[in-house]
Amino acid sequence: MSAPAGQDQGGAPLLDVHGLTVEYATGRGNLRAVDGASFAIAPGRALGIVGESGSGKSTVAMTLLDLLGPEAGMSAERFTFEGEDLLDPVAARRKALRGHRIAMVFQDPGSALNPAIQVGRQIAEPLIRHRGMTQTQAAARVQELLAEVGIPRPADVAAAYPHQLSGGMKQRALIATALGCEPRLMVLDEPTTALDVTIEAQILDLLEQLRGKHDLSILFVSHNLGVIERVCDDVCVLYAGRVVEQGAAAQVFAAPAHPYTRGLLGSLPRPSAQRLSRLTPIPGRLPDLTRAPAGCIFAERCEHAEAGCGKPQEPRALADGRTVRCWKAEAIAAGAPPTQAMAEAPPDAGPAAAGAPGTTDAGALIAVDAVGKTFRLGGMLAGLRFDFSGGFPLRTDPPKVRAVDGVSLRVRPGEVVGLVGESGCGKSTLGRLILRLIEPSDGRIAIDGHDVTGASVAALRPVRRLAQMVFQNPDSSLNPRQTIGQIVRRPLELFGIARGAEAQAKVVELLGMVRLAPEYAQRYPHQLSGGEKQRVSIARALATSPKFIVLDEATSALDVSVQAAILNLLADLRDRLGVAYLLISHDLSVIAHLADRVAVMYRGAVVEEGPSAQVLAPPYHPYTEALLSAVPVVGLKDRAAQRVRLKGALIGGGAVRGCRFADRCPRRIGPICDTETPPVVEPAPGHRIACHLPLEALRAVPPVFGAAAPHA
Amino acid sequence: MIGYLIQRLLTVAGILVVMSLLVFGITQVMPGSVAHMILGEFATNDQIAALEQTLGLNDPWHVQYWRWASGFLVGDFGQSLTMQRPIAPLILDALGRSAALAGLSFGFVAVIGLWLGILGAVKAGRFTDHALAIGQYFFIAVPEFFWCIVLIMLFATTLGWLPATGYAPMSDGFWRWLSHMVLPVGTLVTGLIAHVSRLTRSAMLEVLQSTYVSAARAKGLPERTVLWRHALPNALLPAITVLAVDVGILFGGIVVVEVVFAYPGLGRMIVYAIENKDLPLMQAGVLIVTAIYTMANLVADLLYAWANPRIRYGRSVA
């Protein structure tokens, strides 16, 4: 066995863990959540732990501070921090490190702050406890800390309750809490996963800056390879509780040596302007961790598996200092990197890609004209949490919120239109408006020539058949009491498409379309994995042979390896059935991968729209440029130097004067942005940008994805 | 917060108006007139007509309702038919005695119920929790009147420690007063403590699994700070609502307990009024109980709002 990567970098490691195992007793035997994980972090280094759900990555993070609770059985061969042995039966030594020598930042800033206590008091707690400060001293220090993490008006924020802060502000406050006692090691468990990509970029910048200033060591847990690559020096890839590959991040991402790492990288959609036809998902699902196989844990999903993989795999050092748990590692690392293989794939030629882009009514399947939606809020109950369709932000002051403001959009048959924007921009509301799941306040919507704006429920029926929807969370969009067969069959009967044996046959056919075996018809949703459930949702949407499907964050809840399979499936169905999609996502990579045209939404309006390749390359709307700059993309770490950053967060609602993006715009010209509605410029047919900047200035902006961008 | 208060007060007023209409409506749908009941079955038609005239029973119903309801607003609850006395002082006396019973019971329910709930959540899955759960289900399942009988048999008949029935005013001495309270209160609280502690336990368990509790532990705070400062205030929010609903259950229980223990409270007075067809007395009693229950829920809503910063402070800062 080799020394973990961190040990090579100068002197004794800060944290040294060897053979960490965490087990839970279950009714079916012991579940091994973490199995013999070894890693080390040298002072000042950042180690990333990456893996999909069920990999045990959060368990590793929680173990460091003994936060797992008594039901988790933890053991290790070696576990030291700053040379101190932390292996004691009651974990008292690890508990003693909490909050001052090791600090932790959790995933969802919305739930990691106590809703009943003022933010300032929460930040002060460790200071009072570990530094012996008085309330007054701590309060003064809290202000300094809040200022250091880039919070304007620290006094107001310290006095606020968590619900009064935006997600990004909350995460900054939590980072301030962690910094308070000047810890040696900061453990961050998916700290940006719940945040918008622009806010994520701000937080990652902040971490980079704090790390340099305080000589912090970092343990960064994430499912997002791009984020890990940006933050970390070393990386540790976890699969089913075992470390399958670890080493310097640059090496691991450039030439992955374990088939699982390769699979993860191959599953990643990338927001480059160049369209890639297919992702390479990882087939199968996580093994049952109560009956883990004796041999390689990844073997049953591995494309390189052969007889030799049945033997137990131990971590092995490669010549370049990496450790890999695969006996074929050298051969695999020498193979072409998955990124390159993808880049060479032929560009996609969907049915719509060939046609001339435009918004003429001719042939438009979906025609949306100046559609708006105003939500009325209960004025007297101001302060309550209002949760509209798309996770609307907390709105209190104005009694009304203009969620969608005069949007016009065309979707042609067989075309995939991507709708992208931060949470609260109104993209989900627009999707629901088009299907008339909610009533538009103004404007006109037509589906396949039928005006649905004022249509009665009866008049909508034939249109409902044409236009379907797939929701984000398959756990809550599939009825848990119905079998898959019943779920898929229901629309067939509802629309009188098929009955009895004919319906039965049709269900099997639909399941086949989403590549599920006929036996699935007898199963219940809880017996399916997340990806399989989303396939069922798609099959249900396809049951009425629709011409149009709204995909509202349909892959956002899935792991990348599963998401890749669903994206491939959606692409195939589009090609085979000629169905058009409105692909709503916060993830530009997903949009870029699948969409023929992209509409970028900000505060209820489309600020840029056009064919994907043109939207993803200059000239950009400044907001599009900022969104693209914010996405962490594996293999494009250098891009970080020249990116633009957005300040603040999206604040919705209210009437808009001038440009709606003016208050956050990095390329603001002057007062004109606040007073005049920006003109729409059309740099190419079908590509429209609403901005005051002259087109030449927009064209002069360097591409965000350097060489990858085509020459438009 | 002021807007919220006004809205809640308007709602309460609305509920009271509707309830009073329903209670008043009883006189309108009852067979025979009130004059019949007062004069008895041997009254002549002339006598009845004369009394109906005096009582204003020939006026339209809304005039009668207004006369009756406006009387309540100034503290005039009308005359008891059977006792020939103004109702207000009768009801107030009975209410005071019931309030002593209810207040004492409610205090025990709140304190012991919450405490046992927290204990169950902290010891979740261990012996204490299981033992508590068995006891809780048992006390929820067995009805109150059963405990009335068991307690009387044990403490009054067999042991002779406590009086079986009746009431003694404070002026007879605190201990004498208390001795009459023990058995009724004991009967009332068992089921409710079990109920409140069950719900507190689940609220507390949910809070203990929240990220902010993990985050508090990760800060290195001692477990008791985590429990009392971080977990409990959040777990209390649902408990407040439950306690308000339990006030209603408490009143239902009080009727039974007052009758069995011959305790001269409001519950027993209402039962008496119904048995003796004393309509004005019954109307007054029912309306008072409704008002108390509505007020308890109002207090709970306000407490909830006060304890919940999301309602207390709406405006976002950043």
Interface residues (C-beta under 8 A of the other chain):
Chain A: M62 L65 L67 K95 A96 L97 R98 G99 H100 A103 M104 F106 Q107 D108 S111 A112 L113 N114 P115 A116 I117 E125 P126 R129 H130 I151 P152 R153 D156 V157 A160 Y161 H163 Q164 L165 S166 M169 L174 T177 G379 M380 L381 A382 G383 L384 R385 L394 T396 D397
Chain B: G3 Y4 I6 Q7 S210 T211 Y212 S214 A215 A216 R217 A218 K219 G220 L221 P222 T225 R229 H230 P233 N234 A307 N308 P309 R310 I311 R312 Y313 G314 R315 S316 V317 A318
